[in-house]
């Protein structure tokens, strides 16, 4: 059962990261990287919560796990936006900069979200 849950978690993760990066890529053509990243994160967050509760963990959407999920993602967003700005500050191309951010932040978020969904 845990293997199937991990596979579903990975599928949702790939979808969420793809949506976030796709929105970021398109919006950064028109706005600052911070605005683009925030918009991408918010769109991805919404899709991620719906898929995480209904598909990955098959948990009910309720106030407690919604708050927990949001808290995890606030922490994750702050870490991501900080790292994004760091990588851009050290002259990484703003189109490529999200990639190492995802590599660092996704595993951290996996642990936080799994804990919240199991607890609430």
PyMOL commands that place a pseudoatom at each C-alpha (Angstrom):
pseudoatom trace, name=CA, resn=UNK, resi=1, chain=A, elem=C, hetatm=0, pos=[0.000, 0.000, 0.000]
pseudoatom trace, name=CA, resn=UNK, resi=2, chain=A, elem=C, hetatm=0, pos=[2.838, 2.383, 0.818]
pseudoatom trace, name=CA, resn=UNK, resi=3, chain=A, elem=C, hetatm=0, pos=[4.408, 1.805, -2.620]
pseudoatom trace, name=CA, resn=UNK, resi=4, chain=A, elem=C, hetatm=0, pos=[1.167, 2.749, -4.357]
pseudoatom trace, name=CA, resn=UNK, resi=5, chain=A, elem=C, hetatm=0, pos=[0.874, 5.856, -2.191]
pseudoatom trace, name=CA, resn=UNK, resi=6, chain=A, elem=C, hetatm=0, pos=[4.448, 6.832, -3.080]
pseudoatom trace, name=CA, resn=UNK, resi=7, chain=A, elem=C, hetatm=0, pos=[3.716, 6.391, -6.787]
pseudoatom trace, name=CA, resn=UNK, resi=8, chain=A, elem=C, hetatm=0, pos=[0.578, 8.546, -6.498]
pseudoatom trace, name=CA, resn=UNK, resi=9, chain=A, elem=C, hetatm=0, pos=[2.554, 11.148, -4.518]
pseudoatom trace, name=CA, resn=UNK, resi=10, chain=A, elem=C, hetatm=0, pos=[5.184, 11.277, -7.259]
pseudoatom trace, name=CA, resn=UNK, resi=11, chain=A, elem=C, hetatm=0, pos=[2.538, 11.665, -9.975]
pseudoatom trace, name=CA, resn=UNK, resi=12, chain=A, elem=C, hetatm=0, pos=[0.913, 14.552, -8.109]
pseudoatom trace, name=CA, resn=UNK, resi=13, chain=A, elem=C, hetatm=0, pos=[4.322, 16.079, -7.441]
pseudoatom trace, name=CA, resn=UNK, resi=14, chain=A, elem=C, hetatm=0, pos=[5.267, 15.996, -11.112]
pseudoatom trace, name=CA, resn=UNK, resi=15, chain=A, elem=C, hetatm=0, pos=[1.942, 17.589, -12.044]
pseudoatom trace, name=CA, resn=UNK, resi=16, chain=A, elem=C, hetatm=0, pos=[2.284, 20.306, -9.380]
pseudoatom trace, name=CA, resn=UNK, resi=17, chain=A, elem=C, hetatm=0, pos=[5.891, 21.163, -10.276]
pseudoatom trace, name=CA, resn=UNK, resi=18, chain=A, elem=C, hetatm=0, pos=[5.079, 21.150, -14.013]
pseudoatom trace, name=CA, resn=UNK, resi=19, chain=A, elem=C, hetatm=0, pos=[2.135, 23.500, -13.505]
pseudoatom trace, name=CA, resn=UNK, resi=20, chain=A, elem=C, hetatm=0, pos=[4.185, 25.773, -11.244]
pseudoatom trace, name=CA, resn=UNK, resi=21, chain=A, elem=C, hetatm=0, pos=[7.083, 25.947, -13.673]
pseudoatom trace, name=CA, resn=UNK, resi=22, chain=A, elem=C, hetatm=0, pos=[4.815, 26.380, -16.710]
pseudoatom trace, name=CA, resn=UNK, resi=23, chain=A, elem=C, hetatm=0, pos=[2.944, 29.283, -15.140]
pseudoatom trace, name=CA, resn=UNK, resi=24, chain=A, elem=C, hetatm=0, pos=[6.230, 30.784, -13.891]
pseudoatom trace, name=CA, resn=UNK, resi=25, chain=A, elem=C, hetatm=0, pos=[7.784, 30.528, -17.341]
pseudoatom trace, name=CA, resn=UNK, resi=26, chain=A, elem=C, hetatm=0, pos=[4.869, 32.248, -19.063]
pseudoatom trace, name=CA, resn=UNK, resi=27, chain=A, elem=C, hetatm=0, pos=[4.314, 34.975, -16.470]
pseudoatom trace, name=CA, resn=UNK, resi=28, chain=A, elem=C, hetatm=0, pos=[8.013, 35.850, -16.102]
pseudoatom trace, name=CA, resn=UNK, resi=29, chain=A, elem=C, hetatm=0, pos=[7.909, 37.004, -19.712]
pseudoatom trace, name=CA, resn=UNK, resi=30, chain=A, elem=C, hetatm=0, pos=[5.529, 39.771, -18.576]
pseudoatom trace, name=CA, resn=UNK, resi=31, chain=A, elem=C, hetatm=0, pos=[6.344, 40.356, -14.896]
pseudoatom trace, name=CA, resn=UNK, resi=32, chain=A, elem=C, hetatm=0, pos=[9.163, 40.072, -12.389]
pseudoatom trace, name=CA, resn=UNK, resi=33, chain=A, elem=C, hetatm=0, pos=[10.426, 36.639, -11.440]
pseudoatom trace, name=CA, resn=UNK, resi=34, chain=A, elem=C, hetatm=0, pos=[9.002, 37.054, -7.922]
pseudoatom trace, name=CA, resn=UNK, resi=35, chain=A, elem=C, hetatm=0, pos=[5.498, 37.861, -9.192]
pseudoatom trace, name=CA, resn=UNK, resi=36, chain=A, elem=C, hetatm=0, pos=[5.683, 35.043, -11.732]
pseudoatom trace, name=CA, resn=UNK, resi=37, chain=A, elem=C, hetatm=0, pos=[6.892, 32.550, -9.135]
pseudoatom trace, name=CA, resn=UNK, resi=38, chain=A, elem=C, hetatm=0, pos=[4.185, 33.531, -6.667]
pseudoatom trace, name=CA, resn=UNK, resi=39, chain=A, elem=C, hetatm=0, pos=[1.417, 33.192, -9.246]
pseudoatom trace, name=CA, resn=UNK, resi=40, chain=A, elem=C, hetatm=0, pos=[2.795, 29.832, -10.363]
pseudoatom trace, name=CA, resn=UNK, resi=41, chain=A, elem=C, hetatm=0, pos=[3.018, 28.670, -6.774]
pseudoatom trace, name=CA, resn=UNK, resi=42, chain=A, elem=C, hetatm=0, pos=[-0.572, 29.664, -5.989]
pseudoatom trace, name=CA, resn=UNK, resi=43, chain=A, elem=C, hetatm=0, pos=[-1.977, 27.893, -9.051]
pseudoatom trace, name=CA, resn=UNK, resi=44, chain=A, elem=C, hetatm=0, pos=[0.110, 24.812, -8.306]
pseudoatom trace, name=CA, resn=UNK, resi=45, chain=A, elem=C, hetatm=0, pos=[-0.876, 24.906, -4.617]
pseudoatom trace, name=CA, resn=UNK, resi=46, chain=A, elem=C, hetatm=0, pos=[-4.575, 24.727, -5.465]
pseudoatom trace, name=CA, resn=UNK, resi=47, chain=A, elem=C, hetatm=0, pos=[-4.160, 21.807, -7.860]
pseudoatom trace, name=CA, resn=UNK, resi=48, chain=A, elem=C, hetatm=0, pos=[-1.767, 20.102, -5.446]
pseudoatom trace, name=CA, resn=UNK, resi=49, chain=A, elem=C, hetatm=0, pos=[-4.200, 20.239, -2.504]
pseudoatom trace, name=CA, resn=UNK, resi=50, chain=A, elem=C, hetatm=0, pos=[-7.083, 18.846, -4.533]
pseudoatom trace, name=CA, resn=UNK, resi=51, chain=A, elem=C, hetatm=0, pos=[-4.988, 16.002, -5.956]
pseudoatom trace, name=CA, resn=UNK, resi=52, chain=A, elem=C, hetatm=0, pos=[-3.172, 15.270, -2.688]
pseudoatom trace, name=CA, resn=UNK, resi=53, chain=A, elem=C, hetatm=0, pos=[-6.367, 14.850, -0.707]
pseudoatom trace, name=CA, resn=UNK, resi=54, chain=A, elem=C, hetatm=0, pos=[-8.456, 13.069, -3.335]
pseudoatom trace, name=CA, resn=UNK, resi=55, chain=A, elem=C, hetatm=0, pos=[-5.840, 10.980, -5.166]
pseudoatom trace, name=CA, resn=UNK, resi=56, chain=A, elem=C, hetatm=0, pos=[-2.636, 10.570, -3.179]
pseudoatom trace, name=CA, resn=UNK, resi=57, chain=A, elem=C, hetatm=0, pos=[-3.843, 10.054, 0.381]
pseudoatom trace, name=CA, resn=UNK, resi=58, chain=A, elem=C, hetatm=0, pos=[-7.583, 9.695, -0.293]
pseudoatom trace, name=CA, resn=UNK, resi=59, chain=A, elem=C, hetatm=0, pos=[-8.208, 11.974, 2.681]
pseudoatom trace, name=CA, resn=UNK, resi=60, chain=A, elem=C, hetatm=0, pos=[-11.212, 14.164, 3.224]
pseudoatom trace, name=CA, resn=UNK, resi=61, chain=A, elem=C, hetatm=0, pos=[-10.811, 17.830, 2.486]
pseudoatom trace, name=CA, resn=UNK, resi=62, chain=A, elem=C, hetatm=0, pos=[-11.321, 19.393, 5.892]
pseudoatom trace, name=CA, resn=UNK, resi=63, chain=A, elem=C, hetatm=0, pos=[-10.313, 22.438, 7.867]
pseudoatom trace, name=CA, resn=UNK, resi=64, chain=A, elem=C, hetatm=0, pos=[-7.501, 20.704, 9.785]
pseudoatom trace, name=CA, resn=UNK, resi=65, chain=A, elem=C, hetatm=0, pos=[-5.679, 19.172, 6.853]
pseudoatom trace, name=CA, resn=UNK, resi=66, chain=A, elem=C, hetatm=0, pos=[-6.346, 22.320, 4.803]
pseudoatom trace, name=CA, resn=UNK, resi=67, chain=A, elem=C, hetatm=0, pos=[-4.664, 24.452, 7.461]
pseudoatom trace, name=CA, resn=UNK, resi=68, chain=A, elem=C, hetatm=0, pos=[-1.827, 21.947, 7.861]
pseudoatom trace, name=CA, resn=UNK, resi=69, chain=A, elem=C, hetatm=0, pos=[-1.319, 21.715, 4.106]
pseudoatom trace, name=CA, resn=UNK, resi=70, chain=A, elem=C, hetatm=0, pos=[-1.320, 25.511, 3.845]
pseudoatom trace, name=CA, resn=UNK, resi=71, chain=A, elem=C, hetatm=0, pos=[1.185, 25.847, 6.704]
pseudoatom trace, name=CA, resn=UNK, resi=72, chain=A, elem=C, hetatm=0, pos=[3.513, 23.334, 5.024]
pseudoatom trace, name=CA, resn=UNK, resi=73, chain=A, elem=C, hetatm=0, pos=[3.262, 25.251, 1.791]
pseudoatom trace, name=CA, resn=UNK, resi=74, chain=A, elem=C, hetatm=0, pos=[3.882, 28.621, 3.394]
pseudoatom trace, name=CA, resn=UNK, resi=75, chain=A, elem=C, hetatm=0, pos=[7.145, 27.226, 4.763]
pseudoatom trace, name=CA, resn=UNK, resi=76, chain=A, elem=C, hetatm=0, pos=[7.902, 25.670, 1.389]
pseudoatom trace, name=CA, resn=UNK, resi=77, chain=A, elem=C, hetatm=0, pos=[7.066, 28.860, -0.533]
pseudoatom trace, name=CA, resn=UNK, resi=78, chain=A, elem=C, hetatm=0, pos=[9.328, 30.976, 1.666]
pseudoatom trace, name=CA, resn=UNK, resi=79, chain=A, elem=C, hetatm=0, pos=[12.166, 28.510, 1.184]
pseudoatom trace, name=CA, resn=UNK, resi=80, chain=A, elem=C, hetatm=0, pos=[11.547, 28.388, -2.568]
pseudoatom trace, name=CA, resn=UNK, resi=81, chain=A, elem=C, hetatm=0, pos=[11.313, 32.136, -3.123]
pseudoatom trace, name=CA, resn=UNK, resi=82, chain=A, elem=C, hetatm=0, pos=[14.440, 32.673, -1.017]
pseudoatom trace, name=CA, resn=UNK, resi=83, chain=A, elem=C, hetatm=0, pos=[16.404, 30.105, -2.980]
pseudoatom trace, name=CA, resn=UNK, resi=84, chain=A, elem=C, hetatm=0, pos=[15.074, 31.405, -6.305]
pseudoatom trace, name=CA, resn=UNK, resi=85, chain=A, elem=C, hetatm=0, pos=[16.298, 34.894, -5.484]
pseudoatom trace, name=CA, resn=UNK, resi=86, chain=A, elem=C, hetatm=0, pos=[19.623, 33.521, -4.269]
pseudoatom trace, name=CA, resn=UNK, resi=87, chain=A, elem=C, hetatm=0, pos=[20.203, 31.609, -7.505]
pseudoatom trace, name=CA, resn=UNK, resi=88, chain=A, elem=C, hetatm=0, pos=[19.220, 34.613, -9.603]
pseudoatom trace, name=CA, resn=UNK, resi=89, chain=A, elem=C, hetatm=0, pos=[21.462, 36.828, -7.430]
pseudoatom trace, name=CA, resn=UNK, resi=90, chain=A, elem=C, hetatm=0, pos=[24.448, 34.598, -8.232]
pseudoatom trace, name=CA, resn=UNK, resi=91, chain=A, elem=C, hetatm=0, pos=[23.664, 35.121, -11.943]
pseudoatom trace, name=CA, resn=UNK, resi=92, chain=A, elem=C, hetatm=0, pos=[21.777, 31.937, -12.726]
pseudoatom trace, name=CA, resn=UNK, resi=93, chain=A, elem=C, hetatm=0, pos=[19.393, 32.459, -15.623]
pseudoatom trace, name=CA, resn=UNK, resi=94, chain=A, elem=C, hetatm=0, pos=[15.883, 33.151, -14.297]
pseudoatom trace, name=CA, resn=UNK, resi=95, chain=A, elem=C, hetatm=0, pos=[14.419, 30.493, -16.586]
pseudoatom trace, name=CA, resn=UNK, resi=96, chain=A, elem=C, hetatm=0, pos=[16.719, 27.810, -15.145]
pseudoatom trace, name=CA, resn=UNK, resi=97, chain=A, elem=C, hetatm=0, pos=[16.849, 29.024, -11.524]
pseudoatom trace, name=CA, resn=UNK, resi=98, chain=A, elem=C, hetatm=0, pos=[13.645, 27.202, -10.438]
pseudoatom trace, name=CA, resn=UNK, resi=99, chain=A, elem=C, hetatm=0, pos=[15.151, 23.809, -11.278]
pseudoatom trace, name=CA, resn=UNK, resi=100, chain=A, elem=C, hetatm=0, pos=[17.638, 23.609, -8.383]
pseudoatom trace, name=CA, resn=UNK, resi=101, chain=A, elem=C, hetatm=0, pos=[14.970, 25.211, -6.176]
pseudoatom trace, name=CA, resn=UNK, resi=102, chain=A, elem=C, hetatm=0, pos=[12.642, 22.297, -6.925]
pseudoatom trace, name=CA, resn=UNK, resi=103, chain=A, elem=C, hetatm=0, pos=[15.444, 19.787, -6.341]
pseudoatom trace, name=CA, resn=UNK, resi=104, chain=A, elem=C, hetatm=0, pos=[16.023, 21.196, -2.860]
pseudoatom trace, name=CA, resn=UNK, resi=105, chain=A, elem=C, hetatm=0, pos=[12.472, 22.035, -1.793]
pseudoatom trace, name=CA, resn=UNK, resi=106, chain=A, elem=C, hetatm=0, pos=[10.355, 19.203, -3.134]
pseudoatom trace, name=CA, resn=UNK, resi=107, chain=A, elem=C, hetatm=0, pos=[11.835, 16.509, -0.841]
pseudoatom trace, name=CA, resn=UNK, resi=108, chain=A, elem=C, hetatm=0, pos=[11.386, 18.793, 2.181]
pseudoatom trace, name=CA, resn=UNK, resi=109, chain=A, elem=C, hetatm=0, pos=[7.790, 19.468, 1.271]
pseudoatom trace, name=CA, resn=UNK, resi=110, chain=A, elem=C, hetatm=0, pos=[7.126, 15.761, 0.706]
pseudoatom trace, name=CA, resn=UNK, resi=111, chain=A, elem=C, hetatm=0, pos=[7.982, 15.002, 4.308]
pseudoatom trace, name=CA, resn=UNK, resi=112, chain=A, elem=C, hetatm=0, pos=[5.949, 17.895, 5.694]
pseudoatom trace, name=CA, resn=UNK, resi=113, chain=A, elem=C, hetatm=0, pos=[2.826, 17.186, 3.642]
pseudoatom trace, name=CA, resn=UNK, resi=114, chain=A, elem=C, hetatm=0, pos=[2.915, 13.455, 4.293]
pseudoatom trace, name=CA, resn=UNK, resi=115, chain=A, elem=C, hetatm=0, pos=[3.067, 14.113, 8.019]
pseudoatom trace, name=CA, resn=UNK, resi=116, chain=A, elem=C, hetatm=0, pos=[0.126, 16.552, 7.872]
pseudoatom trace, name=CA, resn=UNK, resi=117, chain=A, elem=C, hetatm=0, pos=[-2.077, 14.296, 5.728]
pseudoatom trace, name=CA, resn=UNK, resi=118, chain=A, elem=C, hetatm=0, pos=[-1.464, 11.336, 8.027]
pseudoatom trace, name=CA, resn=UNK, resi=119, chain=A, elem=C, hetatm=0, pos=[-1.976, 13.369, 11.204]
pseudoatom trace, name=CA, resn=UNK, resi=120, chain=A, elem=C, hetatm=0, pos=[-5.160, 15.225, 10.213]
for i in range(1, 120): cmd.bond("trace and resi %d" % i, "trace and resi %d" % (i + 1))
show_as sticks, trace
zoom trace
